[in-house]
Amino acid sequence: MSEGIARICMVSCGEASAFTAEIVRRKYGTAGMMLLFADTLAEDSDAYRFLIETACHILSVPLPSGLTYLLKTLPEWHKDRFGRRAILAEIFD
């Protein structure tokens, strides 16, 4: 890949975007690859697990330690959106 060129894949918490990112990885590799997720904070809690596991697989990085525990403590957005935001910030920081 030429220096300075990036492959940016917009991902959601769904299969289609994960599959598209996998196709890009297979074709171009992960050098300069970025996965972009626009978080609405309203995704189902399990969708975040899928998103993180997929991103780790595609980018060939290990899953963050304690991820399963943190995601199990993630409240649904309509019950505690500020608590949800704090836990997600802990995961993604």
Secondary structure, 3 states (H helix, E strand, C coil): CCCCCCEEEECCCCHHHHHHHHHHHHHHCCCCEEEECCCCCCCCHHHHHHHHHHHHHHHCCCCCCCHHHHHHCCCCCCCCHHHHHHHHHHHHC
